[in-house]
Amino acid sequence: MATVAAVIASTHHPFFYRASTSTGADRPPFADEWVAKIEAFRETLDRARPDVLVMVGSDHFHQIWLDNMPQFLVGKAPYYDGNFYNEEREFGLPRMRMLGHEELSAYLLREGIDRGFDLAFSNELRVDHSITCPLITLRPNTDLPIVPVYTNIFAPPMPRPKRFVQLGQAIREMVEQWPGNERVAIIGTGHLSLELGGPRQFGPHGPDPEFDRKAVEWIASGDLDSALAQVSLDSLWEPGNATHGFMDFMLMMGVAGANVKADYVDSLDLFHTMEAYFTWYPHDVAGSPKGTAA
């Protein structure tokens, strides 16, 4: 059976690539600290020695639009192109091509549907910065095949937070039951408090530092009960109009498991948002379950 070698959750700020590659007067004052944190975070994936990456993100109205909006979608293509022109223009993101893992994609689709998730799929999916940015931060040489999983966090009616958690739990179970020998890292990216285009968009930190504090605590400690008790589709509007991206973090909490503490936690207060990074190791480096001999 396949091994879940690492579970990773992070934000996906599209400005990191430009900030990290800028020099001289163009380099932001926070770039060096940000790069140092990302390099440390990258080591958490390297340590897991993955063979394939299952990557959870959300299309930012680039390819998926209101004329046909799936709640959950699995990419099933041999290759994935990214990014989109506006991401290249606004954030300096490079054009990328990623290898797909069609076998694992097909398996997750079949098993997911049989478990009661009406999953959409795409054989011609182009991915945006919710997938490419975590690759830039965690695996910049893009040498591993990926399985993209897209969620709807933007267009009501959206699934409720509990459904995101349930899908995360199902993804973990399905990967563990996949009849392959691969080491799989499951990576998901979302938002903490975030305002886009509103009066709280730009500031020294996210629009709701108290929400961010609680959210980081929930994720780091695996406190799904508190998150589910305090987070709803209605409440997520209050910390900022784009905070529904936190539901992708809740999905990753479902993958990691209730009350399972993260092995690695870091964060960075960046202009207008908090960046946050979490890693769990369900197995040790040798592949044995925690608490057993290697």
VOLUMSE-917447 format. One record per atom (N, C-alpha, C): x, y, z; residue in one letter. Coordinates in pm, whole numbers, plus 50000, padded with zeros to 5 digits. Example, Ala and Ser with C-alpha at 12.3 -4.5 7.8 and 13.67 -1.06 7.14 Angstrom:
residues 2
    px    py    pz code
 51319 49431 50780    a
 51230 49550 50780    a
 51320 49670 50780    a
 51285 49775 50708    s
 51367 49894 50714    s
 51290 50003 50787    s
end
This chain:
residues 294
    px    py    pz code
 50083 49881 50000    m
 50000 50000 50000    m
 50088 50126 50000    m
 50031 50234 49951    a
 50105 50360 49949    a
 50125 50413 50091    a
 50224 50496 50107    t
 50256 50557 50235    t
 50230 50707 50228    t
 50153 50759 50323    v
 50141 50904 50335    v
 50265 50952 50410    v
 50359 51005 50335    a
 50490 51039 50392    a
 50489 51173 50463    a
 50402 51263 50420    a
 50393 51395 50483    a
 50258 51456 50450    a
 50208 51534 50543    v
 50089 51616 50523    v
 50133 51760 50546    v
 50111 51845 50448    i
 50161 51982 50454    i
 50049 52080 50422    i
 50038 52183 50505    a
 49940 52290 50481    a
 50012 52423 50487    a
 49978 52511 50394    s
 50042 52642 50394    s
 49954 52743 50323    s
 49991 52868 50337    t
 49934 52973 50254    t
 50005 52970 50118    t
 49956 53051 50023    h
 50014 53045 49888    h
 50026 53186 49828    h
 50099 53271 49897    h
 50108 53410 49853    h
 50177 53418 49717    h
 50110 53473 49615    p
 50170 53475 49481    p
 50287 53571 49466    p
 50313 53656 49566    f
 50420 53754 49556    f
 50556 53697 49598    f
 50558 53575 49654    f
 50685 53524 49705    f
 50789 53512 49595    f
 50751 53463 49478    y
 50851 53442 49373    y
 50919 53572 49337    y
 50841 53678 49315    r
 50901 53807 49279    r
 50984 53862 49394    r
 50933 53853 49517    a
 51006 53906 49632    a
 51139 53833 49650    a
 51138 53701 49630    s
 51258 53622 49657    s
 51362 53635 49547    s
 51321 53672 49427    t
 51416 53682 49316    t
 51457 53826 49286    t
 51396 53923 49351    s
 51432 54063 49329    s
 51566 54095 49394    s
 51636 54191 49338    t
 51766 54232 49390    t
 51773 54383 49403    t
 51872 54429 49476    g
 51897 54572 49487    g
 51780 54648 49545    g
 51751 54764 49488    a
 51644 54850 49538    a
 51506 54787 49519    a
 51496 54690 49429    d
 51366 54625 49405    d
 51334 54517 49507    d
 51431 54480 49590    r
 51408 54371 49685    r
 51338 54425 49810    r
 51220 54371 49845    p
 51147 54421 49961    p
 51224 54398 50090    p
 51204 54480 50191    p
 51278 54466 50316    p
 51249 54336 50391    p
 51133 54276 50363    f
 51096 54153 50433    f
 51141 54028 50356    f
 51204 54044 50239    a
 51232 53930 50152    a
 51327 53829 50217    a
 51432 53875 50282    d
 51532 53782 50337    d
 51471 53693 50445    d
 51392 53754 50533    e
 51328 53674 50638    e
 51231 53573 50577    e
 51156 53618 50477    w
 51060 53530 50411    w
 51130 53413 50344    w
 51239 53440 50273    v
 51314 53335 50205    v
 51370 53236 50307    v
 51422 53284 50418    a
 51477 53195 50520    a
 51369 53101 50574    a
 51249 53156 50597    k
 51140 53072 50646    k
 51098 52969 50542    k
 51093 53009 50417    i
 51054 52915 50312    i
 51158 52804 50295    i
 51285 52839 50302    e
 51388 52737 50288    e
 51382 52635 50401    e
 51352 52681 50521    a
 51335 52588 50633    a
 51212 52501 50613    a
 51105 52563 50565    f
 50982 52489 50538    f
 51004 52385 50428    f
 51081 52419 50326    r
 51108 52327 50215    r
 51173 52199 50264    r
 51256 52211 50365    e
 51324 52093 50418    e
 51226 51992 50475    e
 51109 52039 50520    t
 51012 51945 50577    t
 50956 51851 50471    t
 50946 51897 50347    l
 50905 51807 50239    l
 51020 51720 50193    l
 51139 51777 50182    d
 51255 51697 50140    d
 51277 51579 50233    d
 51256 51603 50362    r
 51278 51497 50461    r
 51186 51378 50436    r
 51068 51401 50381    a
 50970 51294 50361    a
 51001 51206 50240    a
 51087 51250 50152    r
 51127 51176 50032    r
 51005 51129 49951    r
 50919 51220 49910    p
 50797 51179 49840    p
 50825 51138 49695    p
 50736 51055 49642    d
 50739 51015 49501    d
 50632 51087 49420    d
 50525 51130 49485    v
 50414 51195 49417    v
 50349 51293 49514    v
 50291 51400 49460    l
 50228 51504 49542    l
 50080 51515 49507    l
 49994 51496 49605    v
 49852 51529 49592    v
 49838 51672 49642    v
 49788 51762 49556    m
 49792 51905 49587    m
 49651 51964 49585    m
 49610 52016 49701    v
 49477 52076 49717    v
 49489 52227 49704    v
 49407 52285 49619    g
 49405 52430 49601    g
 49269 52474 49552    g
 49261 52599 49509    s
 49134 52655 49463    s
 49160 52748 49345    s
 49092 52724 49236    d
 49106 52809 49118    d
 49051 52948 49148    d
 49128 53051 49115    h
 49089 53189 49143    h
 49016 53251 49023    h
 48912 53181 48978    f
 48833 53223 48861    f
 48921 53237 48736    f
 49023 53154 48726    h
 49108 53157 48608    h
 49055 53065 48499    h
 49031 52939 48535    q
 48978 52843 48437    q
 48835 52805 48468    q
 48798 52804 48595    i
 48663 52763 48636    i
 48582 52887 48664    i
 48466 52898 48600    w
 48386 53020 48610    w
 48243 52985 48649    w
 48159 53087 48662    l
 48024 53069 48714    l
 47931 52994 48620    l
 47974 52973 48495    d
 47890 52897 48403    d
 47898 52746 48429    d
 48000 52704 48509    n
 48014 52561 48539    n
 48109 52548 48657    n
 48055 52555 48779    m
 48137 52563 48900    m
 48127 52434 48981    m
 48223 52343 48969    p
 48222 52223 49052    p
 48259 52258 49196    p
 48206 52181 49290    q
 48244 52202 49430    q
 48382 52141 49458    q
 48406 52022 49404    f
 48536 51958 49418    f
 48573 51896 49284    f
 48697 51915 49241    l
 48741 51868 49109    l
 48880 51807 49122    l
 48900 51696 49051    v
 49030 51629 49049    v
 49086 51638 48908    v
 49209 51684 48895    g
 49275 51685 48766    g
 49315 51544 48725    g
 49296 51514 48598    k
 49324 51378 48547    k
 49397 51389 48414    k
 49503 51467 48412    a
 49575 51495 48289    a
 49719 51443 48299    a
 49782 51416 48184    p
 49922 51373 48187    p
 50018 51487 48222    p
 49978 51611 48190    y
 50058 51729 48221    y
 49966 51843 48261    y
 50019 51936 48339    y
 49944 52056 48378    y
 50030 52178 48350    y
 49972 52274 48280    d
 50039 52400 48256    d
 49995 52503 48360    d
 50079 52598 48390    g
 50051 52711 48476    g
 50157 52817 48444    g
 50143 52936 48474    n
 50034 53004 48541    n
 49949 53075 48435    n
 49868 53171 48477    f
 49786 53249 48384    f
 49851 53386 48362    f
 49809 53450 48253    y
 49876 53574 48212    y
 49872 53679 48321    y
 49758 53696 48387    n
 49751 53800 48490    n
 49844 53770 48607    n
 49869 53641 48635    e
 49963 53605 48741    e
 50108 53634 48698    e
 50136 53613 48571    e
 50267 53650 48519    e
 50287 53802 48525    e
 50183 53875 48488    r
 50193 54021 48483    r
 50198 54083 48621    r
 50109 54042 48710    e
 50096 54107 48840    e
 50203 54060 48939    e
 50238 53933 48934    f
 50326 53877 49037    f
 50458 53826 48982    f
 50478 53833 48851    g
 50602 53785 48793    g
 50617 53634 48798    g
 50507 53561 48812    l
 50517 53415 48819    l
 50560 53357 48685    l
 50642 53254 48688    p
 50691 53195 48564    p
 50587 53101 48502    p
 50601 53074 48375    r
 50523 52968 48315    r
 50582 52834 48358    r
 50495 52739 48387    m
 50540 52612 48441    m
 50465 52498 48373    m
 50528 52384 48368    r
 50464 52260 48322    r
 50494 52152 48424    r
 50390 52085 48471    m
 50402 51984 48575    m
 50353 51850 48524    m
 50423 51744 48558    l
 50383 51609 48521    l
 50267 51564 48608    l
 50165 51503 48546    g
 50053 51450 48621    g
 50074 51303 48655    g
 49995 51253 48750    h
 49996 51111 48785    h
 49855 51059 48758    h
 49834 51015 48632    e
 49699 50979 48589    e
 49643 50860 48666    e
 49728 50766 48703    e
 49680 50647 48774    e
 49622 50683 48910    e
 49694 50764 48985    l
 49644 50803 49117    l
 49521 50894 49103    l
 49520 50981 49003    s
 49403 51066 48979    s
 49279 50981 48955    s
 49291 50882 48866    a
 49177 50796 48834    a
 49130 50718 48956    a
 49226 50674 49037    y
 49192 50599 49159    y
 49114 50687 49257    y
 49162 50810 49281    l
 49094 50899 49374    l
 48954 50934 49324    l
 48939 50950 49194    l
 48807 50980 49138    l
 48711 50864 49160    l
 48752 50743 49125    r
 48665 50628 49138    r
 48628 50603 49285    r
 48729 50602 49370    e
 48705 50575 49511    e
 48627 50689 49576    e
 48658 50813 49538    g
 48586 50926 49596    g
 48439 50926 49560    g
 48408 50893 49436    i
 48268 50885 49394    i
 48198 50773 49469    i
 48264 50660 49484    d
 48204 50549 49557    d
 48183 50581 49704    d
 48256 50678 49757    r
 48239 50720 49897    r
 48137 50832 49912    r
 48071 50871 49805    g
 47964 50969 49815    g
 48003 51111 49782    g
 48124 51132 49727    f
 48165 51266 49684    f
 48145 51276 49533    f
 48061 51370 49491    d
 48034 51389 49349    d
 48147 51472 49288    d
 48257 51405 49263    l
 48377 51473 49216    l
 48371 51500 49067    l
 48401 51622 49028    a
 48421 51653 48887    a
 48565 51620 48850    a
 48593 51617 48719    f
 48731 51596 48677    f
 48758 51676 48551    f
 48886 51694 48523    s
 48927 51765 48403    s
 49051 51700 48345    s
 49045 51670 48215    n
 49162 51620 48144    n
 49243 51733 48082    n
 49197 51856 48097    e
 49264 51972 48037    e
 49272 52087 48138    e
 49314 52054 48259    l
 49318 52153 48366    l
 49447 52233 48359    l
 49434 52363 48361    r
 49548 52453 48375    r
 49543 52506 48518    r
 49654 52498 48590    v
 49653 52531 48732    v
 49706 52671 48754    v
 49657 52733 48863    d
 49701 52869 48895    d
 49788 52868 49021    d
 49803 52986 49083    h
 49904 52997 49188    h
 49871 52920 49316    h
 49747 52873 49332    s
 49718 52791 49450    s
 49790 52657 49442    s
 49828 52614 49322    i
 49907 52493 49303    i
 50053 52526 49275    i
 50076 52625 49188    t
 50214 52653 49148    t
 50296 52718 49259    t
 50234 52802 49342    c
 50311 52869 49447    c
 50362 52772 49553    c
 50283 52676 49600    p
 50342 52579 49692    p
 50450 52493 49627    p
 50441 52472 49496    l
 50550 52403 49428    l
 50676 52489 49426    l
 50658 52619 49400    i
 50773 52710 49399    i
 50839 52714 49536    i
 50759 52713 49642    t
 50817 52719 49776    t
 50871 52585 49823    t
 50801 52474 49790    l
 50836 52344 49846    l
 50917 52255 49753    l
 50896 52267 49622    r
 50963 52178 49527    r
 50989 52255 49398    r
 51076 52356 49403    p
 51090 52447 49290    p
 51141 52381 49162    p
 51206 52264 49172    n
 51248 52196 49049    n
 51136 52116 48986    n
 51018 52113 49047    t
 50896 52048 48994    t
 50929 51914 48928    t
 50999 51829 49001    d
 51043 51702 48945    d
 50951 51586 48980    d
 50843 51611 49054    l
 50754 51504 49097    l
 50617 51517 49030    l
 50552 51404 48998    p
 50417 51412 48942    p
 50318 51459 49047    p
 50213 51526 49000    i
 50113 51582 49092    i
 49973 51533 49057    i
 49887 51538 49157    v
 49743 51519 49139    v
 49675 51643 49197    v
 49626 51735 49114    p
 49559 51854 49167    p
 49416 51824 49211    p
 49379 51876 49325    v
 49241 51868 49374    v
 49195 52011 49399    v
 49094 52055 49325    y
 49044 52191 49339    y
 48915 52193 49420    y
 48903 52294 49506    t
 48783 52312 49587    t
 48721 52448 49556    t
 48593 52459 49580    n
 48522 52586 49561    n
 48518 52663 49692    n
 48598 52769 49700    i
 48596 52855 49820    i
 48552 52996 49785    i
 48505 53017 49662    f
 48477 53152 49615    f
 48332 53177 49576    f
 48263 53078 49523    a
 48133 53102 49458    a
 48021 53032 49533    a
 47938 53108 49608    p
 47824 53046 49675    p
 47726 52989 49572    p
 47661 52876 49606    p
 47669 52803 49733    p
 47794 52715 49740    p
 47867 52730 49850    m
 47988 52650 49872    m
 47957 52534 49966    m
 48036 52428 49962    p
 48022 52324 50064    p
 48050 52383 50202    p
 47991 52324 50303    r
 48014 52372 50439    r
 48149 52320 50491    r
 48203 52386 50594    p
 48334 52344 50646    p
 48343 52195 50678    p
 48236 52138 50732    k
 48239 51996 50769    k
 48265 51909 50647    k
 48212 51950 50531    r
 48232 51871 50410    r
 48377 51875 50365    r
 48443 51989 50384    f
 48586 51998 50354    f
 48664 51901 50443    f
 48631 51898 50572    v
 48698 51807 50664    v
 48676 51662 50621    v
 48552 51629 50586    q
 48521 51493 50545    q
 48599 51452 50420    q
 48613 51544 50324    l
 48690 51513 50205    l
 48837 51493 50241    l
 48889 51574 50331    g
 49027 51554 50374    g
 49048 51418 50436    g
 48955 51377 50521    q
 48966 51245 50583    q
 48961 51135 50478    q
 48874 51153 50377    a
 48861 51053 50272    a
 48987 51046 50186    a
 49045 51162 50154    i
 49169 51162 50074    i
 49279 51085 50145    i
 49294 51110 50274    r
 49396 51037 50351    r
 49371 50886 50345    r
 49248 50844 50369    e
 49216 50702 50368    e
 49238 50641 50230    e
 49197 50712 50126    m
 49210 50658 49990    m
 49357 50643 49952    m
 49439 50743 49984    v
 49581 50734 49951    v
 49645 50617 50025    v
 49611 50600 50152    e
 49669 50491 50229    e
 49627 50354 50176    e
 49512 50347 50112    q
 49462 50220 50059    q
 49499 50199 49912    q
 49565 50296 49853    w
 49603 50284 49712    w
 49708 50173 49697    w
 49685 50078 49608    p
 49778 49964 49596    p
 49903 50000 49517    p
 49982 50088 49573    g
 50109 50125 49512    g
 50215 50134 49620    g
 50339 50142 49581    n
 50449 50149 49678    n
 50499 50291 49697    n
 50433 50387 49633    e
 50482 50525 49637    e
 50468 50589 49774    e
 50557 50681 49799    r
 50546 50769 49916    r
 50476 50896 49869    r
 50362 50925 49928    v
 50277 51034 49882    v
 50277 51146 49985    v
 50304 51267 49940    a
 50285 51386 50024    a
 50155 51452 49983    a
 50072 51483 50080    i
 49945 51552 50055    i
 49964 51696 50100    i
 49951 51789 50005    i
 49981 51930 50029    i
 49857 52012 49998    i
 49819 52098 50090    g
 49703 52185 50068    g
 49733 52328 50107    g
 49679 52421 50032    t
 49705 52562 50061    t
 49574 52639 50069    t
 49571 52731 50165    g
 49452 52813 50183    g
 49488 52950 50235    g
 49393 53013 50303    h
 49412 53148 50356    h
 49383 53148 50505    h
 49442 53243 50574    l
 49391 53283 50705    l
 49300 53403 50679    l
 49293 53501 50768    s
 49206 53615 50740    s
 49260 53690 50619    s
 49171 53724 50528    l
 49214 53786 50403    l
 49103 53873 50346    l
 49139 53993 50306    e
 49045 54086 50243    e
 49099 54120 50104    e
 49016 54104 50004    l
 49056 54136 49867    l
 48964 54246 49813    l
 49024 54361 49783    g
 48947 54470 49726    g
 48863 54548 49824    g
 48871 54516 49953    g
 48792 54585 50054    g
 48875 54682 50134    g
 48815 54751 50229    p
 48887 54854 50305    p
 48996 54800 50395    p
 48994 54671 50424    r
 49096 54612 50513    r
 49202 54535 50434    r
 49213 54558 50304    q
 49303 54476 50224    q
 49449 54493 50263    q
 49493 54616 50281    f
 49635 54639 50305    f
 49659 54693 50446    f
 49750 54629 50516    g
 49787 54671 50650    g
 49911 54597 50691    g
 49957 54616 50813    p
 50080 54551 50859    p
 50062 54402 50884    p
 49937 54356 50885    h
 49908 54214 50910    h
 49772 54184 50847    h
 49722 54063 50870    g
 49592 54027 50818    g
 49482 54113 50878    g
 49365 54116 50815    p
 49257 54203 50863    p
 49202 54163 50999    p
 49225 54040 51044    d
 49172 53996 51173    d
 49278 53913 51247    d
 49371 53979 51317    p
 49478 53906 51387    p
 49426 53806 51490    p
 49312 53834 51553    e
 49260 53741 51653    e
 49214 53611 51586    e
 49148 53624 51471    f
 49111 53503 51397    f
 49236 53425 51358    f
 49338 53496 51310    d
 49461 53430 51269    d
 49524 53355 51385    d
 49525 53418 51503    r
 49583 53353 51621    r
 49510 53223 51652    r
 49377 53229 51654    k
 49299 53109 51683    k
 49317 53003 51574    k
 49320 53048 51448    a
 49331 52954 51337    a
 49462 52878 51342    a
 49572 52949 51368    v
 49702 52882 51378    v
 49702 52783 51493    v
 49640 52820 51603    e
 49632 52730 51719    e
 49550 52605 51685    e
 49435 52623 51619    w
 49355 52508 51579    w
 49433 52413 51490    w
 49499 52468 51389    i
 49571 52384 51294    i
 49688 52314 51362    i
 49768 52389 51438    a
 49887 52333 51500    a
 49852 52221 51598    a
 49740 52233 51666    s
 49702 52134 51767    s
 49605 52029 51713    s
 49558 52046 51589    g
 49460 51954 51533    g
 49324 51964 51599    g
 49290 52082 51649    d
 49165 52100 51723    d
 49048 52121 51626    d
 49007 52011 51565    l
 48896 52017 51469    l
 48765 52052 51537    l
 48745 52005 51658    d
 48619 52034 51728    d
 48598 52184 51744    d
 48701 52256 51789    s
 48689 52401 51807    s
 48671 52471 51673    s
 48746 52428 51572    a
 48734 52491 51441    a
 48593 52472 51385    a
 48541 52351 51393    l
 48407 52325 51340    l
 48299 52395 51421    l
 48324 52412 51551    a
 48224 52479 51636    a
 48219 52629 51610    a
 48331 52688 51569    q
 48337 52833 51557    q
 48342 52885 51413    q
 48355 52796 51316    v
 48367 52838 51176    v
 48245 52792 51099    v
 48184 52885 51027    s
 48070 52854 50940    s
 48084 52936 50813    s
 48002 52907 50714    l
 48005 52986 50591    l
 47973 53132 50620    l
 47884 53157 50715    d
 47849 53296 50749    d
 47960 53363 50829    d
 48018 53292 50927    s
 48118 53356 51013    s
 48246 53390 50937    s
 48277 53317 50831    l
 48402 53340 50760    l
 48404 53472 50684    l
 48290 53536 50666    w
 48290 53669 50605    w
 48348 53774 50699    w
 48339 53751 50830    e
 48376 53854 50926    e
 48527 53884 50931    e
 48616 53784 50926    p
 48760 53816 50929    p
 48811 53879 50800    p
 48735 53872 50692    g
 48776 53927 50564    g
 48702 53856 50452    g
 48677 53928 50343    n
 48587 53873 50242    n
 48643 53755 50164    n
 48771 53721 50183    a
 48829 53604 50115    a
 48874 53496 50214    a
 48823 53505 50337    t
 48869 53412 50441    t
 48811 53272 50424    t
 48718 53253 50331    h
 48666 53119 50307    h
 48776 53023 50261    h
 48890 53077 50219    g
 49003 52990 50189    g
 49052 52912 50308    g
 49011 52952 50430    f
 49047 52876 50548    f
 48988 52735 50544    f
 48881 52716 50467    m
 48822 52582 50458    m
 48919 52482 50395    m
 49010 52528 50311    d
 49113 52436 50260    d
 49209 52397 50371    d
 49236 52487 50466    f
 49313 52447 50584    f
 49236 52343 50665    f
 49104 52360 50675    m
 49024 52263 50749    m
 49026 52127 50679    m
 49025 52129 50546    l
 49040 52004 50472    l
 49170 51934 50511    l
 49278 52013 50521    m
 49407 51954 50555    m
 49411 51907 50700    m
 49334 51971 50787    m
 49322 51920 50923    m
 49253 51783 50921    m
 49158 51766 50830    g
 49095 51636 50813    g
 49196 51531 50765    g
 49285 51571 50675    v
 49390 51480 50628    v
 49482 51442 50744    v
 49525 51541 50821    a
 49621 51516 50929    a
 49559 51434 51042    a
 49430 51457 51070    g
 49363 51383 51176    g
 49330 51469 51296    g
 49216 51444 51356    a
 49172 51521 51472    a
 49270 51503 51587    a
 49303 51616 51650    n
 49389 51619 51769    n
 49532 51571 51743    n
 49571 51569 51617    v
 49709 51535 51583    v
 49789 51665 51571    v
 49888 51682 51654    k
 49967 51805 51655    k
 50063 51807 51537    k
 50079 51923 51478    a
 50174 51939 51369    a
 50317 51923 51421    a
 50402 51860 51340    d
 50543 51844 51376    d
 50623 51970 51347    d
 50572 52055 51259    y
 50642 52177 51222    y
 50540 52288 51207    y
 50564 52402 51271    v
 50473 52516 51266    v
 50556 52643 51253    v
 50520 52728 51158    d
 50586 52857 51145    d
 50488 52955 51084    d
 50514 53082 51102    s
 50426 53185 51046    s
 50506 53313 51024    s
 50448 53402 50948    l
 50511 53530 50919    l
 50403 53634 50895    l
 50402 53740 50975    d
 50310 53851 50951    d
 50363 53932 50834    d
 50290 53926 50725    l
 50331 53994 50604    l
 50223 54097 50570    l
 50262 54200 50500    f
 50166 54305 50467    f
 50035 54243 50419    f
 49927 54277 50483    h
 49787 54243 50455    h
 49749 54097 50479    h
 49841 54012 50522    t
 49803 53874 50548    t
 49908 53807 50636    t
 49868 53701 50703    m
 49965 53618 50776    m
 49994 53494 50693    m
 50123 53469 50671    e
 50166 53345 50609    e
 50184 53240 50718    e
 50145 53115 50689    a
 50154 53010 50790    a
 50190 52878 50723    a
 50269 52797 50795    y
 50326 52675 50738    y
 50320 52563 50842    y
 50269 52447 50800    f
 50251 52335 50892    f
 50290 52205 50821    f
 50354 52115 50896    t
 50388 51983 50842    t
 50362 51877 50948    t
 50304 51767 50903    w
 50284 51649 50987    w
 50355 51532 50920    w
 50414 51444 51001    y
 50477 51322 50950    y
 50403 51200 51008    y
 50310 51143 50932    p
 50240 51024 50983    p
 50333 50906 51006    p
 50447 50903 50932    h
 50547 50797 50946    h
 50683 50863 50969    h
 50775 50785 51020    d
 50909 50839 51035    d
 50980 50837 50900    d
 51103 50881 50898    v
 51175 50893 50771    v
 51191 50758 50703    v
 51199 50652 50780    a
 51216 50519 50722    a
 51086 50460 50673    a
 50975 50527 50701    g
 50847 50479 50650    g
 50764 50401 50751    g
 50815 50384 50873    s
 50738 50312 50975    s
 50642 50407 51045    s
 50526 50358 51089    p
 50435 50443 51165    p
 50503 50497 51290    p
 50463 50616 51331    k
 50523 50673 51451    k
 50503 50580 51571    k
 50608 50572 51647    g
 50601 50490 51767    g
 50641 50345 51746    g
 50681 50309 51622    t
 50725 50172 51597    t
 50871 50173 51554    t
 50932 50060 51555    a
 51071 50050 51513    a
 51079 50066 51362    a
 51185 50128 51316    a
 51203 50148 51172    a
 51241 50018 51104    a
end
